[in-house]
């Protein structure tokens, strides 16, 4: 999870960009923070997927094979 300070800074830069132009340093900082946020989000999403099992109305496991393989080999899905 991204730190509270970084999340606040992302939001602060976003608000500022809507009101005025950001400096090149602020744009670079915003880009770096957004990339870091997306990495954390994607990793969390993949972990959530690994905890899921898909079941049809008959109670049969219909989890996609790609996800089953990924659960066995954590590096199989692209993050």
BELCOR-V974766 format. One record per residue. RES is the residue in one letter. PHI is phi in degrees with one decimal (none if undefined). BURIAL is I if it has 9 or more other C-alpha atoms within 8 Angstrom, else O. Layout:
RES_PHI_BURIAL + RES_PHI_BURIAL
//
This chain:
X_none_O + X_-73.7_O + X_-64.5_O + X_-60.6_O + X_-62.2_O + X_-67.9_I + X_-63.0_I + X_-63.1_O + X_-67.7_O + X_-58.7_I + X_-65.1_O + X_-62.6_O + X_-66.6_I + X_-63.8_O + X_-60.8_O + X_-64.5_I + X_-66.5_I + X_-77.3_O + X_-94.3_O + X_-141.4_O + X_-79.4_O + X_-83.0_I + X_-71.8_O + X_-63.7_O + X_-66.4_O + X_-68.2_I + X_-62.9_I + X_-64.5_O + X_-62.7_O + X_-61.6_I + X_-62.2_O + X_-62.2_O + X_-65.5_I + X_-64.5_I + X_-62.5_O + X_-63.6_I + X_-60.9_I + X_-64.0_O + X_-61.0_I + X_-64.5_I + X_-62.3_I + X_-63.2_I + X_-61.7_I + X_-64.0_O + X_-62.6_O + X_-64.2_I + X_-61.9_O + X_-62.7_O + X_-61.5_O + X_-64.0_I + X_-89.5_O + X_-102.0_O + X_-130.5_O + X_-95.1_O + X_-127.3_I + X_-82.7_O + X_-58.9_O + X_-85.1_O + X_91.5_O + X_-84.7_O + X_-72.4_O + X_-119.9_O + X_-61.1_I + X_-56.6_O + X_-58.5_O + X_-60.6_O + X_-69.7_I + X_-61.2_I + X_-63.4_I + X_-64.8_I + X_-65.1_O + X_-73.4_O + X_-124.2_O + X_-54.0_O + X_-92.4_O + X_-72.4_O + X_-84.7_O + X_-76.2_O + X_-114.9_O
//
